Amino acid sequence: MILSAERRLLVRERAHYACEYCGVTETDSAGELTIDHHQPPRKGGTVDDLQNLVYCCVRCNQYKSDYWPIQPHDPPLWNPRSEPRTEHMLSLADGTLYPLSPCGTFTIRRLRLNRPPLVAYRLRAMRKREDARLLAELRQLMQLQEQLQQQHAHLLREQQALLEQQRDLLTTLLNLL
């Protein structure tokens, strides 16, 4: 498939530079991914329609191959271009994907979306997001602590001024006696 550089960039940007099936990024795979047809042209799919072009990693492309349901009982493959992932699969805390529909079950199995390296990848990504969240929370707490220290210093200066006024008043009263 020959795509113009502009069209290729459009597909990559739309996918946020990550596999639309498994989520692996270009950065994590150390290079650009592939552009595949969701419905293979040999099986009735369009050649250059953006809705039929999917950005995917080599492994997902390899496992998908040229699959397309031919018979009515053949299971469909999840289309990331037209359906949210959350309709078909759920990410679990252990890094695995849990199917929510027959389409999700088939896609997870066909693309091997629970293969050990992908599960490890998802776990690392979850930990990284959690670390980023905790770091942002820590920064907020540090800003609040700094504000509280400034308020405390201001209150101490006010208290010192009041104590000096009180001392002056007491000195004046003692001098009057």
C-alpha positions in Angstrom: 0.0 0.0 0.0 1.4 3.4 -1.0 0.2 6.4 1.0 1.4 9.9 0.7 3.5 11.3 3.5 0.6 13.6 4.5 -1.9 10.8 4.6 0.5 8.6 6.6 1.1 11.4 9.1 -2.7 11.9 9.4 -3.2 8.2 10.3 -0.3 8.3 12.8 -1.5 11.5 14.5 -5.1 10.2 14.7 -3.8 7.1 16.5 -1.6 9.3 18.8 1.5 7.4 17.4 0.3 4.2 19.0 -1.1 0.8 17.9 -4.8 1.2 17.8 -5.3 -2.4 18.8 -2.8 -2.9 21.7 -1.6 0.6 22.5 2.1 0.2 22.1 3.7 3.5 21.1 6.3 4.3 18.4 8.6 5.4 21.2 8.2 2.0 23.0 8.7 0.1 19.8 11.6 2.3 18.7 10.1 3.2 15.3 7.1 3.9 13.3 4.3 1.3 13.2 2.5 -0.1 10.2 -0.7 1.0 8.5 -3.1 -1.8 7.8 -6.6 -2.2 6.4 -9.1 -3.2 9.0 -11.1 -4.9 6.2 -8.6 -6.2 3.7 -9.2 -4.9 0.2 -9.1 -8.5 -1.1 -12.2 -9.1 1.1 -14.1 -6.0 0.1 -12.4 -3.3 2.1 -11.5 0.1 0.7 -7.9 0.8 -0.2 -7.4 4.4 1.0 -10.5 5.3 3.0 -9.3 6.7 6.3 -11.9 4.8 8.3 -10.5 1.5 7.0 -6.9 2.4 7.7 -5.6 1.3 11.2 -2.2 2.2 12.7 -0.9 -0.9 14.3 2.2 -2.6 15.6 3.9 -5.4 13.6 2.7 -8.1 16.0 -1.0 -7.1 15.9 -0.8 -6.7 12.1 0.8 -10.2 11.9 -1.8 -11.8 14.2 -4.7 -10.1 12.4 -3.3 -11.1 9.1 -6.0 -10.8 6.4 -8.8 -11.9 8.7 -12.3 -10.8 7.8 -15.5 -12.6 8.8 -17.0 -14.3 5.6 -19.7 -16.5 7.1 -22.5 -15.1 9.2 -21.3 -17.1 12.2 -17.7 -15.9 11.9 -16.8 -13.5 14.7 -16.1 -9.9 13.9 -12.8 -8.3 14.8 -12.9 -5.1 17.0 -12.6 -2.0 14.9 -10.8 0.7 16.8 -11.8 3.3 14.2 -15.5 3.0 14.9 -16.0 1.4 18.3 -14.5 2.4 21.7 -12.4 -0.2 23.3 -14.5 0.0 26.5 -17.4 -1.6 24.6 -15.4 -4.8 24.0 -12.7 -5.1 26.6 -11.7 -3.9 30.1 -8.2 -3.4 31.4 -7.7 -5.2 34.7 -5.3 -4.2 37.5 -3.0 -7.1 36.6 -2.4 -5.8 33.1 -4.6 -8.2 31.3 -7.6 -7.4 29.1 -10.9 -8.9 30.0 -13.5 -9.4 27.2 -16.9 -7.7 27.5 -18.4 -9.0 24.3 -17.9 -11.8 21.8 -16.1 -9.4 19.6 -13.8 -8.5 22.5 -13.2 -12.2 23.2 -12.3 -12.9 19.6 -10.1 -9.9 19.2 -8.2 -10.6 22.4 -7.6 -14.1 21.3 -6.9 -13.4 17.6 -4.4 -10.5 18.3 -3.0 -12.2 21.4 -3.6 -9.0 23.3 -2.8 -10.8 26.6 0.6 -12.0 25.5 3.1 -11.7 28.3 5.1 -8.8 26.9 1.9 -6.7 26.3 0.7 -7.5 29.8 4.1 -6.3 31.2 3.9 -3.2 29.0 0.4 -2.3 30.3 1.6 -2.9 33.9 4.6 -0.5 33.3 2.3 2.0 31.7 -0.2 1.8 34.7 2.7 2.2 37.1 4.1 5.2 35.2 0.6 6.9 35.2 0.3 6.2 38.9 3.8 7.6 39.5 2.9 10.7 37.5 -0.3 11.1 39.5 1.5 10.8 42.8 4.2 13.2 41.7 1.6 15.8 40.7 -0.1 15.3 44.1 3.2 15.6 45.9 3.9 18.9 44.0 0.5 20.2 45.1 1.1 19.3 48.7 4.5 21.0 48.6 2.9 24.1 47.2 0.3 24.0 50.0 3.0 23.5 52.6 5.0 26.5 51.2 1.8 28.6 51.4 1.2 27.5 54.9 4.8 28.3 55.9 4.4 31.8 54.5 1.1 32.3 56.3 2.7 31.0 59.5 5.7 33.4 59.1 3.2 36.2 58.6 1.2 35.3 61.7 4.4 35.1 63.7 5.4 38.6 62.6 1.9 39.9 63.5 2.2 38.1 66.9 5.6 39.7 67.5 4.2 43.2 66.7 1.3 42.6 69.1 3.6 41.4 71.8 5.7 44.6 71.4 2.6 46.7 71.6 1.5 44.9 74.7 4.9 45.4 76.3 4.8 49.1 75.4 1.3 49.3 77.0 2.5 47.5 80.1 5.5 49.7 80.4 3.3 52.8 80.1 0.9 51.5 82.8 3.8 50.7 85.1 5.2 54.2 84.7 1.9 55.7 85.5 1.8 53.9 88.9 
